Amino acid sequence: MFDQRIWLIGGTQESAEIAREFADRQIPCIVTVTTESARSLYPPSLPIRVGKLAPDDLKMFLREHFVSAIVDASHPFAIEISRLAIAIAAELSLPYLRFERSSITGEPSLNFLV
């Protein structure tokens, strides 16, 4: 039996902080980023996938990495991947958490959307 993993949609400083927390707590995850330069933000002990995920490849990606939940800490303008993640989470009944920066207090938060 393989460990279930969290898919952390990254590319932001906040996502790197979340990834470090996961690594420190030994929470299995797979991080995705779109650029090679973003890889350096994350602990080397975590698996990192670099490149854009095509909609047709998403289910295979989730199966290959035994994803059981999604944490979306992508950039607020990364609308396409967030929409894809929300849709696949709903379709597969996976928990989806969206990290959002608070516009009032400046304090970040995780919000359940699915």
ABEGO torsion letter per residue (X at the ends): XBBBBBBBBBGBAAAAAAAAAAAAAGBBBBBBBABAAAAAABBAABBBBBEBBBAAAAAAAAAAAGBABBBBABBAABAAAAAAAAAAAAAAGBBBBBBBBBAAAGBBBBBBAX
